[in-house]
Amino acid sequence: MDIIHLLPDSVANQIAAGEVVQRPASVIKELLENAVDADATEIQIFLREAGRDLIQVIDNGKGMSPTDARMAFERHATSKIQEARDLFALHTMGFRGEALASIAAVAEVELHTRRQGDETGVGIEIEGSKFKRQETITCPVGANFIVRNLFYNVPARRKFLKSNATEYSNILTELQHVALANPQVGFSLTHNDVLQFQWQAGNLRQRITQIFARKLGESLLPVEMENDLLQVTGFVGTPETARKKGCLQYLFVNDRYMRHPYFHKAVATCYEGLIPNDAQPNYFIYLKVDPATIDVNIHPTKTEIKFENEPARWHILMATVKEALGRFNAVPSIDFDVEDMPEIPATQASAFSSDFSRQDTSANFPAEPRPQFDRSYDPFRAAPQVKGWQNLYDDFKKDGRTETVQTMPGSQDAAFESEVPQFVESRMSEPDDHPVLPLATTDDEEVTDRLVCLQTLNRYIVTSLPQGLLVIDQHKASVCVLFAQYIEQIAHRQGYSQQELFPEIVQIPLSETPFLEQILPELSYLGFQLDNLGGGSYAINGRPASLEGNVSLRPLLFQMIEAVKEETSDVSFSLDKRLALRLAQAQAIPSGKPMPSEAQHKLLKAFLALPQPAVTPDGHAAAVFLDNAKLDNLIK
C-alpha cells in the first residue's frame, strides 16, 4: 500500500506560514512591503491588542483587479518575477509570492481594493486558507488589508506569543525599518483606537528626526560616495553620541533593511580610538549595488544578504565613513588618494581605559559621567531591621555543613526560595556554594552592636562572630539590603521621590516605549516621576530619594527597560523583583571603594538583619563563613 501523498493546500500553507508569519510583526512587515511595492505614498496602520485581534494596513497604491486580488492569495503567485533569472534583477521588496497565502492560512483576512480608473472595487474574504466570498464593492483607490484573530486556528502558536508590550515593540521595529528605507512615504499608526504617531513624507534626515529625536538629527554627519562598485549615502553619528546600549545602527541595501556583521565591522573600525571599546556608534547607511551582485533569497525574512566582492566593498565603506569623520574634524584629515598611507589614531586608547575598564553598573553610555559616591550618604537608613536574625540558621550543622538556607516564618521573603529563578535554586542545592551563616547564642542587637569590622582589598568586610569568621562582599551585601528596601516600597505602593530642580529630558527609542509605559506605575513606587512629552521624549521630574544626586538617570532608565525584557526560567521571579534588583545594583556600594568603620558597621548590621543574607536575589554568594573548627584545622 502506498503511503506517500500530497498535502492539501490548506495544510501546506499552514506549514509555510510557520516560517513566514512568526508573530504580528511578520504580518506588518509583509503588508508594508507590498504597499511600498504598489507605489503607495500614504500608509495607515491600525492595531488592536498589539496585532493579536486586528491588523489593518491601508495604502493609496495601485490597487488590484478582481482577478489579481483573488490570485494574490495563492501560493507562489506574484507580479514581481516571472522566471529564475529575475531573482538577480530585483527592484521590489517582495518576490516569493508566499506572504499573503501564509497570512490567510493562520488568520481571518479581508481585502478591499480598487485600481485607478476602475469604477468599483473588489472585496474578498478568506479564513484559514478557505475562500469565503468575493463581491463588487465601493472603496478608495489602493488596498485595505484587514487581518483578524491571528493564529486563531493554531492555538499553540497563539498561546506562546509574548506580552502585548513585546509584540508591539517588534511591530514598531519592523515599521522603523520600512519607514527609514522609504522616507518619501507617509506613515501613521493607531493602536487600540489611539493615534500613536504620524510621520509625514520627506527626506531621510527629516524621517530620522521624526522617528527618533531632533537632537539626534543635529548630531549626524552625512556620508556620500559613488563608484562603479558601490554607492554609499546616509549618516553616521559623531563620536560623542556613541553608546554602550541603545545605539541606532541601520544598514540598507537597495532600500532593503539588512543585518550584515561584516559591513558593521567596517563602520565600527572607523571609530577605533575615538570611542571606548565597549561603546557603539550610531549610523544610518544606505548602499546601492547592481541587483545581480547580491542574493536576497537566503531566508524568508530577507534580512540576510550575500554580496559579490565583499572585501572590496568593505574597504570602500570604511574609507567613506572615515572621510566623513575627518571632514567634520572628528579625526585628522586623511588623504585617501595616497596608497598605503599609515593610519594615525586620533587619540590614545589609554585615555579611555581609566574611565571605562572598570565595572560600572550605573551607566550604560560612555557620554554620561561616572557616578561618584558620597561617603557621608547612608543607603541603609531605610533597611528593614528584622528581629531574631539568628533563627535563620536553625538548620546550621555542628560540622559547618549546610543543607539549605532558611527564612523566617512570616517575613515578607519567607517564600523567597520558591520565588527565585530555577538556576538560583539549583545552585543553592549545593552545600559549598552558599554556606549558611552561623547561629548566634545571644540577642541579635547585642551581637551586632559589638561587632568589630575590618575592610580588606576595598572589597570585603571581615568580622568575628562567636562561632567563627564572617566575610561579606560589600557590593553584593549592599545589593541585598537595597533590594529588600525597594521591594518593600513597591509592596506598599509608596516610593520616596526627590524633585529635580531641572528635569532631565530622556529620548527613548520608539521600539522601547511600550516597555517603559508598562512599568511606569512600578517606577513611581520606586520614586521615579516621569511625564510623557510625546514622540518618545520623557521628562524625569523626580528621582528615588535613596539615589545619589550625581547618578545619571538616563542609563538607569534604560536598565529598567532591559529588566522588563528579561526572560527568567521561573515566572514567579516577578517584574517587581527584576526592577528592584536593577535599581539596587545601580545604587549599591561598588567593589574597590574604601569605607569608614561606621559605614562598614551599618552595612553589616543591615545585612545581618535581612531574612536571607547569604545569597543575592540573582543567586550569587554574598558572604562566606569559616567556623572555629575549620579555622583550627587551617592553622594546625
Solvent accessible surface area in square Angstrom, and as a share of the most:
residue,aa,sasa,rsa
1,M,229,1.02
2,D,134,0.69
3,I,147,0.74
4,I,163,0.83
5,H,139,0.62
6,L,171,0.85
7,L,92,0.46
8,P,79,0.50
9,D,111,0.57
10,S,41,0.26
11,V,63,0.36
12,A,21,0.16
13,N,14,0.07
14,Q,70,0.31
15,I,110,0.56
16,A,16,0.12
17,A,1,0.00
18,G,26,0.25
19,E,106,0.48
20,V,18,0.11
21,V,0,0.00
22,Q,86,0.38
23,R,72,0.26
24,P,0,0.00
25,A,4,0.03
26,S,18,0.12
27,V,0,0.00
28,I,0,0.00
29,K,19,0.08
30,E,14,0.06
31,L,3,0.02
32,L,0,0.00
33,E,14,0.06
34,N,41,0.21
35,A,2,0.02
36,V,22,0.13
37,D,28,0.15
38,A,25,0.19
39,D,92,0.48
40,A,3,0.03
41,T,74,0.43
42,E,81,0.37
43,I,1,0.01
44,Q,78,0.35
45,I,1,0.00
46,F,62,0.26
47,L,5,0.02
48,R,104,0.38
49,E,65,0.29
50,A,0,0.00
51,G,1,0.01
52,R,47,0.17
53,D,49,0.25
54,L,16,0.08
55,I,0,0.00
56,Q,31,0.14
57,V,2,0.01
58,I,45,0.23
59,D,11,0.06
60,N,69,0.35
61,G,6,0.05
62,K,124,0.53
63,G,17,0.16
64,M,44,0.20
65,S,15,0.09
66,P,69,0.43
67,T,96,0.56
68,D,77,0.40
69,A,0,0.00
70,R,72,0.26
71,M,99,0.44
72,A,22,0.17
73,F,13,0.05
74,E,72,0.32
75,R,83,0.30
76,H,115,0.51
77,A,24,0.18
78,T,51,0.29
79,S,106,0.68
80,K,60,0.25
81,I,37,0.19
82,Q,179,0.80
83,E,83,0.37
84,A,78,0.61
85,R,180,0.66
86,D,39,0.20
87,L,44,0.22
88,F,100,0.42
89,A,59,0.45
90,L,18,0.09
91,H,154,0.69
92,T,36,0.21
93,M,22,0.10
94,G,11,0.10
95,F,5,0.02
96,R,53,0.19
97,G,18,0.17
98,E,32,0.14
99,A,17,0.13
100,L,18,0.09
101,A,2,0.01
102,S,2,0.01
103,I,2,0.01
104,A,3,0.02
105,A,1,0.00
106,V,3,0.02
107,A,0,0.00
108,E,45,0.20
109,V,3,0.02
110,E,30,0.14
111,L,0,0.00
112,H,46,0.21
113,T,1,0.00
114,R,48,0.18
115,R,101,0.37
116,Q,147,0.65
117,G,68,0.66
118,D,42,0.22
119,E,166,0.75
120,T,69,0.40
121,G,6,0.06
122,V,4,0.03
123,G,0,0.00
124,I,1,0.01
125,E,39,0.17
126,I,6,0.03
127,E,49,0.22
128,G,11,0.11
129,S,33,0.21
130,K,131,0.55
131,F,85,0.35
132,K,108,0.46
133,R,77,0.28
134,Q,76,0.34
135,E,82,0.37
136,T,102,0.59
137,I,36,0.18
138,T,127,0.74
139,C,17,0.10
140,P,108,0.68
141,V,36,0.21
142,G,2,0.02
143,A,10,0.07
144,N,30,0.15
145,F,12,0.05
146,I,15,0.08
147,V,2,0.01
148,R,95,0.35
149,N,55,0.28
150,L,2,0.01
151,F,2,0.01
152,Y,87,0.33
153,N,47,0.24
154,V,36,0.21
155,P,100,0.63
156,A,65,0.50
157,R,76,0.28
158,R,67,0.24
159,K,157,0.66
160,F,149,0.62
161,L,21,0.10
162,K,90,0.38
163,S,58,0.37
164,N,56,0.29
165,A,15,0.11
166,T,35,0.20
167,E,1,0.00
168,Y,22,0.08
169,S,9,0.06
170,N,40,0.20
171,I,0,0.00
172,L,1,0.01
173,T,46,0.27
174,E,37,0.17
175,L,0,0.00
176,Q,4,0.02
177,H,16,0.07
178,V,13,0.07
179,A,0,0.00
180,L,0,0.00
181,A,8,0.06
182,N,10,0.05
183,P,24,0.15
184,Q,104,0.46
185,V,3,0.01
186,G,0,0.00
187,F,2,0.01
188,S,16,0.10
189,L,0,0.00
190,T,21,0.12
191,H,24,0.11
192,N,63,0.32
193,D,120,0.62
194,V,89,0.51
195,L,104,0.52
196,Q,80,0.35
197,F,28,0.11
198,Q,108,0.48
199,W,11,0.04
200,Q,105,0.47
201,A,53,0.41
202,G,28,0.27
203,N,83,0.43
204,L,33,0.16
205,R,86,0.31
206,Q,94,0.42
207,R,2,0.01
208,I,0,0.00
209,T,35,0.20
210,Q,63,0.28
211,I,6,0.03
212,F,9,0.04
213,A,18,0.14
214,R,172,0.63
215,K,166,0.70
216,L,14,0.07
217,G,4,0.04
218,E,131,0.59
219,S,23,0.15
220,L,8,0.04
221,L,15,0.07
222,P,50,0.32
223,V,3,0.02
224,E,135,0.61
225,M,43,0.19
226,E,128,0.57
227,N,68,0.35
228,D,158,0.82
229,L,55,0.27
230,L,3,0.01
231,Q,57,0.25
232,V,0,0.00
233,T,44,0.25
234,G,7,0.07
235,F,23,0.10
236,V,0,0.00
237,G,0,0.00
238,T,29,0.17
239,P,21,0.13
240,E,126,0.56
241,T,35,0.21
242,A,1,0.01
243,R,41,0.15
244,K,50,0.21
245,K,89,0.38
246,G,31,0.30
247,C,37,0.22
248,L,12,0.06
249,Q,47,0.21
250,Y,21,0.08
251,L,8,0.04
252,F,0,0.00
253,V,1,0.00
254,N,33,0.17
255,D,50,0.26
256,R,18,0.06
257,Y,36,0.14
258,M,3,0.01
259,R,137,0.50
260,H,18,0.08
261,P,109,0.69
262,Y,86,0.33
263,F,1,0.01
264,H,48,0.21
265,K,107,0.45
266,A,0,0.00
267,V,0,0.00
268,A,23,0.18
269,T,29,0.17
270,C,6,0.04
271,Y,1,0.00
272,E,110,0.49
273,G,16,0.16
274,L,24,0.12
275,I,15,0.08
276,P,9,0.05
277,N,155,0.80
278,D,69,0.36
279,A,5,0.04
280,Q,59,0.26
281,P,2,0.01
282,N,1,0.00
283,Y,5,0.02
284,F,0,0.00
285,I,0,0.00
286,Y,19,0.07
287,L,1,0.01
288,K,80,0.34
289,V,15,0.09
290,D,83,0.43
291,P,21,0.13
292,A,51,0.39
293,T,27,0.16
294,I,15,0.08
295,D,53,0.28
296,V,8,0.05
297,N,63,0.32
298,I,68,0.34
299,H,65,0.29
300,P,31,0.19
301,T,44,0.26
302,K,10,0.04
303,T,12,0.07
304,E,83,0.37
305,I,7,0.04
306,K,127,0.54
307,F,19,0.08
308,E,102,0.46
309,N,86,0.44
310,E,41,0.18
311,P,78,0.49
312,A,34,0.27
313,R,5,0.02
314,W,35,0.12
315,H,106,0.47
316,I,33,0.17
317,L,0,0.00
318,M,27,0.12
319,A,34,0.27
320,T,6,0.03
321,V,0,0.00
322,K,20,0.09
323,E,77,0.34
324,A,1,0.00
325,L,0,0.00
326,G,9,0.09
327,R,129,0.47
328,F,98,0.41
329,N,137,0.70
330,A,24,0.19
331,V,21,0.12
332,P,72,0.45
333,S,98,0.63
334,I,57,0.29
335,D,67,0.35
336,F,82,0.34
337,D,131,0.68
338,V,78,0.45
339,E,153,0.69
340,D,144,0.75
341,M,84,0.38
342,P,104,0.66
343,E,108,0.49
344,I,130,0.66
345,P,88,0.56
346,A,44,0.34
347,T,45,0.26
348,Q,126,0.56
349,A,69,0.53
350,S,78,0.50
351,A,61,0.47
352,F,51,0.21
353,S,55,0.36
354,S,66,0.43
355,D,75,0.39
356,F,49,0.21
357,S,87,0.56
358,R,122,0.45
359,Q,145,0.65
360,D,32,0.16
361,T,41,0.24
362,S,3,0.02
363,A,8,0.06
364,N,14,0.07
365,F,4,0.02
366,P,19,0.12
367,A,73,0.56
368,E,42,0.19
369,P,89,0.56
370,R,70,0.25
371,P,6,0.04
372,Q,111,0.49
373,F,51,0.21
374,D,79,0.41
375,R,143,0.52
376,S,96,0.62
377,Y,51,0.19
378,D,33,0.17
379,P,12,0.08
380,F,15,0.06
381,R,146,0.53
382,A,52,0.41
383,A,8,0.06
384,P,27,0.17
385,Q,94,0.42
386,V,35,0.20
387,K,127,0.54
388,G,20,0.19
389,W,5,0.02
390,Q,14,0.06
391,N,87,0.45
392,L,1,0.00
393,Y,6,0.02
394,D,97,0.50
395,D,65,0.34
396,F,42,0.18
397,K,86,0.37
398,K,201,0.85
399,D,89,0.46
400,G,12,0.11
401,R,108,0.39
402,T,7,0.04
403,E,103,0.46
404,T,44,0.26
405,V,8,0.04
406,Q,54,0.24
407,T,28,0.16
408,M,35,0.15
409,P,124,0.78
410,G,82,0.79
411,S,25,0.16
412,Q,96,0.43
413,D,20,0.10
414,A,40,0.31
415,A,56,0.43
416,F,12,0.05
417,E,62,0.28
418,S,71,0.46
419,E,49,0.22
420,V,0,0.00
421,P,3,0.02
422,Q,103,0.46
423,F,109,0.46
424,V,1,0.00
425,E,64,0.29
426,S,65,0.42
427,R,79,0.29
428,M,23,0.10
429,S,78,0.50
430,E,93,0.42
431,P,50,0.31
432,D,106,0.55
433,D,49,0.25
434,H,5,0.02
435,P,29,0.18
436,V,4,0.02
437,L,1,0.00
438,P,1,0.01
439,L,71,0.36
440,A,10,0.07
441,T,108,0.63
442,T,54,0.31
443,D,85,0.44
444,D,11,0.06
445,E,55,0.25
446,E,87,0.39
447,V,5,0.03
448,T,5,0.03
449,D,83,0.43
450,R,151,0.55
451,L,16,0.08
452,V,121,0.70
453,C,24,0.14
454,L,119,0.59
455,Q,32,0.14
456,T,49,0.29
457,L,146,0.73
458,N,61,0.31
459,R,102,0.37
460,Y,59,0.22
461,I,0,0.00
462,V,27,0.16
463,T,3,0.02
464,S,78,0.50
465,L,10,0.05
466,P,74,0.47
467,Q,37,0.17
468,G,4,0.04
469,L,57,0.28
470,L,0,0.00
471,V,35,0.20
472,I,1,0.00
473,D,10,0.05
474,Q,0,0.00
475,H,34,0.15
476,K,59,0.25
477,A,0,0.00
478,S,0,0.00
479,V,6,0.04
480,C,7,0.04
481,V,0,0.00
482,L,0,0.00
483,F,9,0.04
484,A,5,0.04
485,Q,9,0.04
486,Y,1,0.00
487,I,24,0.12
488,E,58,0.26
489,Q,17,0.08
490,I,3,0.02
491,A,67,0.52
492,H,122,0.54
493,R,139,0.51
494,Q,101,0.45
495,G,26,0.25
496,Y,122,0.46
497,S,40,0.26
498,Q,93,0.41
499,Q,112,0.50
500,E,38,0.17
501,L,152,0.76
502,F,166,0.69
503,P,64,0.40
504,E,54,0.24
505,I,102,0.52
506,V,0,0.00
507,Q,40,0.18
508,I,1,0.01
509,P,15,0.10
510,L,23,0.12
511,S,17,0.11
512,E,23,0.10
513,T,18,0.10
514,P,13,0.08
515,F,8,0.03
516,L,0,0.00
517,E,74,0.33
518,Q,79,0.35
519,I,0,0.00
520,L,45,0.23
521,P,69,0.43
522,E,35,0.16
523,L,0,0.00
524,S,53,0.34
525,Y,52,0.20
526,L,1,0.00
527,G,1,0.01
528,F,2,0.01
529,Q,69,0.31
530,L,29,0.14
531,D,70,0.36
532,N,89,0.46
533,L,99,0.49
534,G,41,0.39
535,G,62,0.60
536,G,8,0.07
537,S,22,0.14
538,Y,3,0.01
539,A,8,0.07
540,I,0,0.00
541,N,36,0.18
542,G,0,0.00
543,R,13,0.05
544,P,1,0.01
545,A,34,0.26
546,S,9,0.06
547,L,4,0.02
548,E,16,0.07
549,G,59,0.57
550,N,77,0.39
551,V,1,0.01
552,S,15,0.09
553,L,0,0.00
554,R,31,0.11
555,P,0,0.00
556,L,0,0.00
557,L,0,0.00
558,F,7,0.03
559,Q,12,0.05
560,M,0,0.00
561,I,0,0.00
562,E,51,0.23
563,A,0,0.00
564,V,15,0.09
565,K,75,0.32
566,E,63,0.28
567,E,138,0.62
568,T,43,0.25
569,S,67,0.43
570,D,24,0.12
571,V,146,0.84
572,S,44,0.28
573,F,8,0.03
574,S,42,0.27
575,L,33,0.16
576,D,40,0.21
577,K,24,0.10
578,R,32,0.12
579,L,0,0.00
580,A,0,0.00
581,L,17,0.08
582,R,44,0.16
583,L,0,0.00
584,A,0,0.00
585,Q,43,0.19
586,A,2,0.01
587,Q,4,0.02
588,A,3,0.02
589,I,15,0.08
590,P,32,0.20
591,S,60,0.39
592,G,45,0.44
593,K,36,0.15
594,P,55,0.35
595,M,14,0.06
596,P,62,0.39
597,S,82,0.53
598,E,117,0.52
599,A,26,0.20
600,Q,11,0.05
601,H,47,0.21
602,K,80,0.34
603,L,0,0.00
604,L,1,0.00
605,K,53,0.23
606,A,2,0.01
607,F,0,0.00
608,L,1,0.00
609,A,6,0.05
610,L,7,0.03
611,P,7,0.04
612,Q,16,0.07
613,P,1,0.01
614,A,2,0.02
615,V,5,0.03
616,T,3,0.02
617,P,6,0.04
618,D,31,0.16
619,G,0,0.00
620,H,79,0.35
621,A,29,0.23
622,A,2,0.01
623,A,4,0.03
624,V,75,0.43
625,F,13,0.06
626,L,55,0.28
627,D,11,0.05
628,N,70,0.36
629,A,58,0.45
630,K,79,0.33
631,L,48,0.24
632,D,76,0.40
633,N,94,0.48
634,L,125,0.62
635,I,142,0.72
636,K,194,0.82
